[in-house]
Amino acid sequence: MLILVLLVITALGFDFTNGFHDTGNAMATSIATGALKPKVAVGLSAILNLVGAFLSVEVAATITKDVLNIQQTSGEDKGDIIAGLTPITALLIIFAGLIGGILWNLFTWLFGLPSSSSHALFGGLIGSGIAAIGLSGINWHGVFSKIIVPALLAPVIACLVAACGTWMVFAITKKIAESRKEAGFRYGQIATASLVSLAHGTGDAQKTMGVIAMALIVTGHLDASTISHGLPFWIVFSCAAAIAIGTYLGGWRIIRTLGKGLVEITSPQGMAAEASSAAIILTSSAAGMALSTTQVATGSILGSGVGKKGAQVRWAVAGRMAIAWVTTLPAAGAVGAACFYLAHLLGDLSGAIAIFAVLVAASAYMYWRAQQNKIDSKNVNADWDESTDSIIPPADDASQAKPTAVA
């Protein structure tokens, strides 16, 4: 029971990091263009993430059955753990996978890299599953169809959709004065950014719900056959609250990369990017695909740069992000596997406490490192340093005035 409690706490911790890691997906462009003040933007995003988490359970159901092969999938024993696997071992697999996901989230946040929280979680679970059971411990069909294929297609589709949308927006409004165009589209940005936040809550909060549900299923506290009809209220509410709190705190380092580092974005581009992201994320959530909102949002922002004639796209920054995307699954998997081996070596309860202590210590260290070059709502919109392409604002730009915001 203590291992299960630690696991639930860790799962909510992952949900919290998911919130601040992905705030920029919805609000980075609105903050960069001045459509919303930074604190207003993250507050609005937090509320809508909270609401979105209550709208569906399709993605949660996907997580319980399409990543790890630790449950029977048919027959009278459906939902029971597979033969030869104890409930405690199953819990340690999930526990170690969560730690792999959290530490990769924090590592990429430290460097302002908008990598996928979803893929960090999946990578951690896959790594710990292989360490515990071997290759047969992974549902490779589910991983390929629900994770790998969407990961390859989503950013490309988002980029193309946003590029077309941006081109159409500028073509339709080419006779309108630039100042009027900017002011009008800022209101549109508020609506589309809100929709992305709602979509993010609908997709990402459910991933943690699915992990908690999986832990309860393997310990006999939840019936697997009931997942498609809904989850216990406490799971939904706690996950919704955790992702909302994380969102409100604002992942300013990643917001800065998406808002200032990729493209010098204007309000028409921002609205086109956010509308594209929302449409793709909501469609995938309805289909039960655990899509990466980060990859969708990044692809859309790149598309908004490609679609505007003469816009500058910083491909070096995009290249660093692509490297982070490619390494997310194996890196988080390696951490998940290492944590499982450590927990297994030390014994059930002692091992669980030990890897939890590793998580706390590593998280505290990365938070301390981030405070040495702090980025927050005051300097998130400072000019991008072209000479270093770093998220750290130049010292003389840290207090630079930001664009006038609508709210």
C-alpha positions as CSV (number, residue, x, y, z in Angstrom):
1,M,0.0,0.0,0.0
2,L,2.9,2.4,0.8
3,I,4.4,1.8,-2.7
4,L,1.0,2.5,-4.2
5,V,0.7,5.7,-2.3
6,L,4.2,6.8,-3.4
7,L,3.3,5.9,-6.9
8,V,0.2,8.0,-6.9
9,I,2.1,11.0,-5.5
10,T,4.8,10.6,-8.1
11,A,2.1,10.3,-10.9
12,L,0.6,13.6,-9.7
13,G,4.1,15.0,-9.7
14,F,4.5,14.0,-13.3
15,D,1.2,15.6,-14.1
16,F,2.4,18.8,-12.4
17,T,5.6,18.9,-14.5
18,N,3.5,18.1,-17.6
19,G,1.5,21.3,-16.8
20,F,4.3,23.7,-16.6
21,H,6.3,22.0,-19.3
22,D,3.5,22.4,-21.8
23,T,2.0,25.8,-20.9
24,G,3.9,27.3,-23.9
25,N,2.1,25.0,-26.3
26,A,-1.0,27.1,-25.8
27,M,0.1,30.5,-24.6
28,A,3.7,31.2,-26.0
29,T,2.5,33.0,-29.1
30,S,-0.2,35.0,-27.3
31,I,2.4,36.1,-24.7
32,A,5.0,36.9,-27.5
33,T,2.7,39.1,-29.5
34,G,1.2,40.8,-26.5
35,A,-2.3,39.4,-27.0
36,L,-2.3,38.4,-23.3
37,K,-0.2,39.5,-20.3
38,P,2.0,36.6,-19.2
39,K,0.3,36.0,-15.8
40,V,-3.2,36.4,-17.3
41,A,-2.2,33.9,-20.0
42,V,-1.0,31.1,-17.7
43,G,-4.0,31.7,-15.4
44,L,-6.5,31.3,-18.3
45,S,-4.6,28.3,-19.5
46,A,-4.7,26.7,-16.0
47,I,-8.5,27.1,-15.7
48,L,-9.1,25.6,-19.2
49,N,-6.7,22.7,-18.5
50,L,-8.7,21.9,-15.4
51,V,-12.0,21.9,-17.4
52,G,-10.6,19.9,-20.3
53,A,-9.5,17.1,-18.0
54,F,-13.1,16.3,-17.3
55,L,-14.2,16.0,-20.9
56,S,-13.1,12.5,-21.9
57,V,-11.4,9.3,-20.8
58,E,-10.4,7.9,-24.2
59,V,-6.7,8.7,-23.8
60,A,-6.7,7.3,-20.3
61,A,-8.0,4.0,-21.6
62,T,-5.3,3.9,-24.2
63,I,-2.6,4.3,-21.5
64,T,-3.9,1.4,-19.4
65,K,-3.7,-1.2,-22.3
66,D,-1.6,0.1,-25.2
67,V,1.9,0.6,-23.7
68,L,2.7,-2.2,-21.2
69,N,1.8,-5.9,-21.4
70,I,1.3,-6.3,-17.6
71,Q,-2.4,-7.2,-17.7
72,Q,-4.5,-10.0,-19.2
73,T,-6.4,-8.5,-22.2
74,S,-9.1,-11.1,-22.7
75,G,-11.1,-13.9,-21.0
76,E,-12.4,-14.1,-17.5
77,D,-9.1,-12.9,-16.0
78,K,-9.1,-9.7,-18.1
79,G,-7.4,-6.9,-16.1
80,D,-5.4,-9.3,-13.9
81,I,-1.6,-9.1,-14.1
82,I,0.1,-11.6,-16.4
83,A,1.4,-14.9,-15.1
84,G,4.7,-14.7,-13.2
85,L,4.4,-11.0,-12.4
86,T,3.6,-10.0,-8.9
87,P,1.6,-6.8,-8.1
88,I,4.6,-5.2,-6.4
89,T,6.8,-5.8,-9.4
90,A,4.0,-4.3,-11.6
91,L,3.9,-1.3,-9.4
92,L,7.7,-0.8,-9.5
93,I,7.6,-0.9,-13.3
94,I,5.0,1.9,-13.4
95,F,6.8,3.8,-10.6
96,A,10.2,3.7,-12.3
97,G,8.6,4.7,-15.6
98,L,7.1,7.8,-14.0
99,I,10.4,8.8,-12.6
100,G,12.1,8.5,-16.0
101,G,9.4,10.8,-17.4
102,I,9.6,13.4,-14.7
103,L,13.4,13.7,-14.8
104,W,13.5,14.0,-18.6
105,N,10.8,16.7,-18.3
106,L,12.8,18.7,-15.8
107,F,16.1,18.2,-17.8
108,T,14.6,19.6,-21.0
109,W,12.8,22.4,-19.1
110,L,16.1,23.4,-17.6
111,F,17.5,24.0,-21.1
112,G,14.2,25.5,-22.5
113,L,13.6,22.6,-24.9
114,P,9.9,21.9,-25.6
115,S,10.2,18.1,-25.8
116,S,7.2,15.9,-25.4
117,S,6.0,15.1,-21.9
118,S,3.9,12.3,-23.3
119,H,6.8,10.6,-24.9
120,A,8.9,11.1,-21.8
121,L,6.2,9.1,-19.9
122,F,5.9,6.5,-22.6
123,G,9.7,6.2,-22.8
124,G,10.0,5.7,-19.0
125,L,7.3,3.0,-19.0
126,I,8.8,1.2,-21.9
127,G,12.3,1.3,-20.4
128,S,11.2,0.0,-17.0
129,G,8.9,-2.6,-18.7
130,I,11.8,-4.0,-20.8
131,A,14.1,-4.0,-17.7
132,A,11.5,-6.0,-15.7
133,I,10.0,-8.4,-18.3
134,G,11.9,-8.1,-21.5
135,L,10.7,-7.1,-25.0
136,S,7.5,-9.1,-24.4
137,G,6.5,-6.7,-21.7
138,I,5.7,-4.0,-24.2
139,N,2.6,-3.8,-26.4
140,W,4.6,-3.0,-29.5
141,H,1.5,-2.8,-31.8
142,G,-0.1,-0.2,-29.5
143,V,3.2,1.7,-29.1
144,F,3.7,1.8,-32.9
145,S,0.1,2.7,-33.9
146,K,-0.8,5.1,-31.0
147,I,2.6,6.7,-30.3
148,I,5.3,6.3,-33.0
149,V,3.2,6.9,-36.1
150,P,1.4,10.0,-34.6
151,A,4.8,11.3,-33.3
152,L,6.2,11.2,-36.9
153,L,3.1,12.6,-38.6
154,A,1.8,15.1,-36.1
155,P,4.5,17.9,-36.4
156,V,4.6,17.6,-40.2
157,I,0.8,17.8,-40.5
158,A,0.6,20.7,-38.0
159,C,3.4,22.5,-39.9
160,L,1.6,22.1,-43.3
161,V,-1.9,23.1,-41.9
162,A,-0.5,26.1,-40.1
163,A,1.6,27.2,-43.1
164,C,-1.6,27.1,-45.3
165,G,-3.6,28.8,-42.7
166,T,-1.0,31.6,-42.3
167,W,-0.8,32.1,-46.0
168,M,-4.5,32.4,-46.3
169,V,-4.8,34.8,-43.4
170,F,-2.2,37.2,-45.0
171,A,-3.7,36.8,-48.4
172,I,-7.2,37.6,-47.2
173,T,-6.1,40.6,-45.1
174,K,-3.4,42.0,-47.4
175,K,-5.3,45.3,-47.9
176,I,-5.8,45.9,-44.2
177,A,-3.3,48.2,-42.4
178,E,-0.7,46.3,-40.4
179,S,-1.6,48.0,-37.1
180,R,-5.3,47.2,-37.4
181,K,-4.5,43.6,-38.5
182,E,-2.3,43.1,-35.4
183,A,-5.0,44.5,-33.0
184,G,-7.8,42.5,-34.5
185,F,-6.0,39.2,-34.6
186,R,-4.9,39.5,-30.9
187,Y,-8.5,38.9,-29.9
188,G,-8.6,35.9,-32.2
189,Q,-5.4,34.6,-30.5
190,I,-7.2,34.7,-27.1
191,A,-9.9,32.4,-28.5
192,T,-7.6,30.0,-30.2
193,A,-5.1,29.8,-27.4
194,S,-8.0,29.0,-25.0
195,L,-9.1,26.2,-27.3
196,V,-5.5,24.7,-27.3
197,S,-5.5,24.9,-23.4
198,L,-8.8,23.1,-23.3
199,A,-7.5,20.5,-25.8
200,H,-4.3,20.0,-23.8
201,G,-6.3,19.3,-20.6
202,T,-8.4,16.8,-22.5
203,G,-5.4,14.9,-23.8
204,D,-2.5,15.2,-21.3
205,A,-4.2,15.1,-17.9
206,Q,-5.7,11.8,-19.0
207,K,-2.3,10.2,-19.5
208,T,-1.6,10.5,-15.7
209,M,-5.2,9.3,-15.0
210,G,-4.4,6.2,-17.1
211,V,-1.2,5.5,-15.2
212,I,-2.9,5.7,-11.8
213,A,-5.8,3.6,-13.1
214,M,-3.3,1.0,-14.3
215,A,-1.7,0.9,-10.9
216,L,-5.1,0.4,-9.2
217,I,-6.0,-2.3,-11.7
218,V,-2.9,-4.4,-11.1
219,T,-3.4,-4.2,-7.3
220,G,-7.1,-5.1,-7.6
221,H,-8.5,-1.8,-6.5
222,L,-10.1,-1.0,-9.8
223,D,-11.9,-3.2,-12.4
224,A,-10.4,-2.8,-15.9
225,S,-13.8,-3.3,-17.6
226,T,-15.1,-0.1,-16.1
227,I,-12.4,2.3,-17.6
228,S,-14.3,3.0,-20.8
229,H,-17.3,4.2,-18.8
230,G,-15.4,6.6,-16.6
231,L,-12.8,6.8,-13.8
232,P,-13.3,7.4,-10.1
233,F,-13.9,11.1,-9.4
234,W,-10.8,11.4,-7.1
235,I,-8.5,10.3,-9.9
236,V,-10.0,12.8,-12.4
237,F,-10.1,15.7,-10.0
238,S,-6.6,15.2,-8.6
239,C,-5.0,14.9,-12.0
240,A,-7.0,17.9,-13.3
241,A,-5.8,19.9,-10.3
242,A,-2.2,18.9,-10.6
243,I,-1.9,19.8,-14.3
244,A,-3.8,23.1,-13.7
245,I,-1.4,24.1,-10.8
246,G,1.6,23.3,-12.9
247,T,0.2,25.3,-15.8
248,Y,-0.4,28.3,-13.7
249,L,3.2,28.4,-12.4
250,G,4.2,28.7,-16.0
251,G,7.1,27.0,-17.7
252,W,8.6,30.3,-18.6
253,R,11.8,28.8,-20.0
254,I,9.9,26.8,-22.6
255,I,7.4,29.6,-23.2
256,R,10.4,31.8,-24.2
257,T,11.8,29.2,-26.7
258,L,8.4,28.8,-28.4
259,G,7.4,32.4,-28.3
260,K,10.7,34.1,-29.1
261,G,13.2,31.5,-30.2
262,L,11.6,29.8,-33.2
263,V,9.9,32.6,-35.1
264,E,9.5,36.4,-34.6
265,I,5.8,35.8,-34.6
266,T,2.9,38.3,-35.3
267,S,-0.7,38.0,-34.2
268,P,-2.1,36.6,-37.5
269,Q,0.6,33.9,-37.4
270,G,-0.1,33.2,-33.8
271,M,-3.8,32.7,-34.4
272,A,-3.2,30.4,-37.4
273,A,-0.8,28.3,-35.4
274,E,-3.0,28.0,-32.4
275,A,-6.1,27.2,-34.5
276,S,-4.2,24.4,-36.3
277,S,-2.9,23.0,-33.0
278,A,-6.3,22.9,-31.4
279,A,-7.9,21.1,-34.4
280,I,-5.3,18.4,-34.5
281,I,-5.1,17.8,-30.7
282,L,-8.9,17.6,-30.3
283,T,-9.2,15.2,-33.2
284,S,-6.5,12.9,-31.8
285,S,-8.0,12.9,-28.3
286,A,-11.4,11.9,-29.7
287,A,-9.6,9.0,-31.4
288,G,-7.8,7.9,-28.3
289,M,-4.4,8.7,-29.7
290,A,-1.9,9.9,-27.0
291,L,-0.6,12.7,-29.2
292,S,2.3,15.0,-28.2
293,T,0.8,18.5,-27.8
294,T,4.4,19.9,-27.8
295,Q,5.2,18.5,-31.2
296,V,1.9,19.7,-32.6
297,A,2.3,23.2,-31.2
298,T,6.0,23.4,-32.4
299,G,5.1,22.2,-35.9
300,S,2.3,24.8,-36.0
301,I,4.6,27.6,-35.0
302,L,7.2,26.6,-37.6
303,G,4.4,26.4,-40.1
304,S,3.3,30.0,-39.3
305,G,6.9,31.1,-40.1
306,V,7.0,29.1,-43.3
307,G,3.6,30.4,-44.4
308,K,4.5,34.1,-44.0
309,K,6.6,35.6,-46.8
310,G,9.9,37.0,-45.5
311,A,9.4,35.6,-41.9
312,Q,12.6,34.4,-40.1
313,V,12.7,30.9,-38.9
314,R,15.6,30.0,-36.5
315,W,16.3,26.5,-37.8
316,A,19.2,26.0,-35.4
317,V,16.8,26.2,-32.5
318,A,14.4,24.0,-34.3
319,G,17.3,21.5,-34.9
320,R,18.0,21.3,-31.1
321,M,14.4,20.7,-30.5
322,A,14.3,17.9,-33.0
323,I,17.3,16.2,-31.3
324,A,15.4,16.4,-28.0
325,W,12.3,14.8,-29.7
326,V,14.4,11.9,-31.1
327,T,16.2,11.3,-27.8
328,T,13.1,11.6,-25.5
329,L,11.9,8.0,-25.7
330,P,15.4,6.3,-25.3
331,A,16.6,8.8,-22.7
332,A,13.5,8.5,-20.5
333,G,13.6,4.8,-21.1
334,A,17.1,4.5,-19.9
335,V,16.3,6.4,-16.7
336,G,13.2,4.2,-16.2
337,A,15.2,1.0,-16.6
338,A,17.9,2.2,-14.2
339,C,15.3,3.1,-11.6
340,F,13.7,-0.3,-11.9
341,Y,17.0,-2.1,-11.6
342,L,17.8,0.0,-8.5
343,A,14.5,-0.7,-6.9
344,H,14.6,-4.4,-7.7
345,L,18.2,-4.7,-6.3
346,L,17.3,-3.0,-3.0
347,G,14.0,-4.9,-2.5
348,D,10.4,-3.9,-2.8
349,L,9.7,-1.2,-0.2
350,S,13.3,-0.1,0.3
351,G,13.8,0.1,-3.5
352,A,10.7,2.2,-3.9
353,I,11.8,4.6,-1.2
354,A,15.3,4.8,-2.7
355,I,14.1,5.7,-6.2
356,F,11.7,8.2,-4.8
357,A,14.6,9.8,-2.9
358,V,16.6,9.9,-6.1
359,L,13.7,11.7,-7.8
360,V,13.4,14.3,-5.1
361,A,17.2,15.0,-5.0
362,A,17.6,15.2,-8.8
363,S,14.5,17.5,-9.1
364,A,15.8,19.8,-6.4
365,Y,19.2,20.1,-8.1
366,M,17.7,21.0,-11.5
367,Y,15.4,23.5,-9.9
368,W,18.4,25.1,-8.1
369,R,20.3,25.2,-11.4
370,A,17.3,27.0,-13.1
371,Q,17.3,29.7,-10.5
372,Q,20.9,30.6,-11.4
373,N,19.5,32.0,-14.7
374,K,15.9,32.6,-13.8
375,I,13.3,33.3,-16.5
376,D,9.9,34.4,-15.4
377,S,7.0,36.6,-16.5
378,K,9.2,39.7,-16.3
379,N,11.8,38.7,-18.9
380,V,10.1,36.0,-20.9
381,N,9.6,38.5,-23.8
382,A,13.1,40.0,-23.8
383,D,14.8,40.1,-27.3
384,W,16.2,36.8,-28.4
385,D,20.0,36.8,-28.5
386,E,21.0,35.8,-32.1
387,S,24.6,35.4,-31.2
388,T,24.1,32.6,-28.7
389,D,20.6,31.3,-29.6
390,S,20.2,30.7,-25.9
391,I,17.0,31.1,-23.8
392,I,18.9,33.2,-21.4
393,P,18.1,36.9,-22.1
394,P,21.0,39.4,-22.5
395,A,21.5,41.3,-19.2
396,D,20.5,44.6,-20.8
397,D,17.3,43.2,-22.2
398,A,16.0,41.5,-19.1
399,S,13.7,44.4,-18.2
400,Q,12.7,45.3,-21.7
401,A,9.2,46.5,-22.1
402,K,6.7,44.0,-23.5
403,P,4.1,44.7,-26.2
404,T,0.7,46.1,-25.0
405,A,-1.6,43.3,-24.1
406,V,-5.3,43.0,-24.7
407,A,-5.9,41.8,-21.2
